[in-house]
Amino acid sequence: MILSDTATLAMLASHRWVAGPLLIFIATWLSGCGEPSSKDVAASKKSAAEWFFDPGDAKSPPFVHHAGDPFDFFMPRSLGSGVAILDANLDGMMDVFCLQNAGWNSGQTHVLFLQNTEGAFVPAGPEFGLSVDGHAMGVSAGDLTNDGYPEILVTGYLKTQLFLNLAGQGFRDITTESGLDNPEWGSSCSMLDYNRDGWLDIVVANYIEYAPTVDCSGKDGKREFCGPDGFPPAVPKLFKNKGALSQGIPTFQDTTVASGLASHPGPGLGVACYDFDGDGWVDIFFADDAKPNRLFMNQQNGKFEEQALKRGIALDAMGQTKANMGVGVGDINSDGLIDIFVTHLVTERHTLWQQGPQGMFSDRTAPLGLNQSSWRGTGFGAVMADFDNNGFSDLAFVNGDIRADATQSAALSTTPEAFWKRYGQRNQLFSNQGNGKLVDISEQNPAFCAEMGVGRGLAVGDLNNDGYLDLIVTRIEAPLQMLFGKQPSDTTAAHWISVRATLPDAGGRDDYGAEIKLMAQERTFHGWLNPGASYLCSNDPRVHFGLGKITQVDTVEVRWTDGSLEQFEKLSIDRHHTLQKGKGRAVTEGKP
């Protein structure tokens, strides 16, 4: 589509539901959005110290993700599995739970790695109750029983499982006892308190109604993994926590129909649960593969209304549908509003929707500089976070194709490892310059970006508690990749603070859905507590803030999920803090 005259632009402007985003895209597209300019390259080199390093085998979990025999082109194998960062035994050290997708009776089981006092990750062993196989994909961790210990939810092909935390001593499968029933192809999942009753609920992004007997082929006519086209989209699942334990077991009610989610099926791959419009009630966003995204706005009465098109986030600036997969959530321009980044196919450009005014989104991919990248890939896991602690959120995402590279011989693909090498791509990393621009610094970060791989999951957290965010990457038929954040040479320009917001009356669990506002030296920072985002992964539940050269935090304000506000004064920088509801100073003004 080529737009060449003012009459055409006027015609487009008359269609108000697409005019704003579309005209923004056209203006930036016409001004050029191809290769990086010399100015951008210079900025990249100036700002791009190496952010991550590989800690080596002594620290990294010894885990290889297996997808089974790929030569049957069974579609679930191609979409990978995620990883969860959680403190399973409440010892203050983050642990790592890794999933397998090789199939039932494969012998390839999930593994929980417990971090010891030396910073090494040690497999918990079968006695911990998590050594289960299957076609697992997504994972979410959170305290469903209000005892302080996080449970683990695992989704996958035709099976969703819930594991009860036995006070840090192990886990037990309570799927049937809890009332969870999801015989669909579950992908990403998350926990949320959508009805503000003080108990975490569960949402599952189901994908498609896949028929394994259907064969698909690529453009070259050779057999290939199927895409979502040709299969009916699936209905997501929303399970309400009834808030009544039966012998220590939480019980759930399927409220998918009653909530309104069942009325809008879709091929969901990514999910993010946040209060997108600032009304104090958590909403649900689904990144949908080859279909318009869905945004379910909480109506505060147990029901949701799908409003993605109305709010500008269903389609990109050209009004096009893309293969939406991974979701990164944060505040890219430091205006206190949640922005959303979604990854797509290598033939498409990834999209960043910026919020403003509150509750409305527009595609700002080109103006932010995201079209000016060193290379392109098919993106999956995505994270928006401040990796260099300069006070501005950056972007990291992992790539891995779903169509084999035709230049690499299929005849040599006699093993799963060789088979998947034909799908390998490089990851990407963008630095936020704090001036409205993101600069691709992938070339300067080889630990994360140099190696070809079939990237799928990407989780973020401070694994070694040093205040610099770390990354975990899952790759098909390859070892788990754990990368630690590097301290810069000038640590005085990279201060930080991290916050847990907990509920003493609920066993000390993290208050998923809480909004945290930090005021420091005439700057205001915003963060939102929910570890579920990216793609198939569960992140560190602590909310991290990079502060740059700021040396004093004046006030931290927490809006708890029940709508109440509290302020906590003068928290020390370069520290992890746990804020407890009821321990701060109550604030009445501005209460939702």
Beta strands, then each sheet from edge to edge (+ up, - down):
strand 1: 52-53
strand 2: 64-65
strand 3: 83-86
strand 4: 95-98
strand 5: 111-115
strand 6: 121-123
strand 7: 136-142
strand 8: 151-156
strand 9: 161-165
strand 10: 171-173
strand 11: 186-192
strand 12: 201-206
strand 13: 216-217
strand 14: 223-224
strand 15: 237-241
strand 16: 252-254
strand 17: 268-274
strand 18: 283-288
strand 19: 294-298
strand 20: 304-306
strand 21: 327-330
strand 22: 339-342
strand 23: 351-355
strand 24: 361-363
strand 25: 379-385
strand 26: 394-399
strand 27: 428-432
strand 28: 438-440
strand 29: 455-461
strand 30: 470-475
strand 31: 478-479
strand 32: 481-485
strand 33: 495-503
strand 34: 509-510
strand 35: 515-520
strand 36: 523-528
strand 37: 532-533
strand 38: 537-538
strand 39: 543-548
strand 40: 555-559
strand 41: 565-569
strand 42: 576-580
strand 43: 585-587
sheet 1: 1+ 32- 30+ 29-
sheet 2: 2+ 31-
sheet 3: 3+ 4- 5+ 6-
sheet 4: 7+ 8- 9+ 10-
sheet 5: 11+ 12- 15+ 16-
sheet 6: 13+ 14-
sheet 7: 17+ 18- 19+ 20-
sheet 8: 21+ 22- 23+ 24-
sheet 9: 25+ 26- 27+ 28-
sheet 10: 34+ 33- 39+
sheet 11: 34+ 33- 42-
sheet 12: 36+ 35- 40+ 41- 43+
sheet 13: 37+ 38-
end
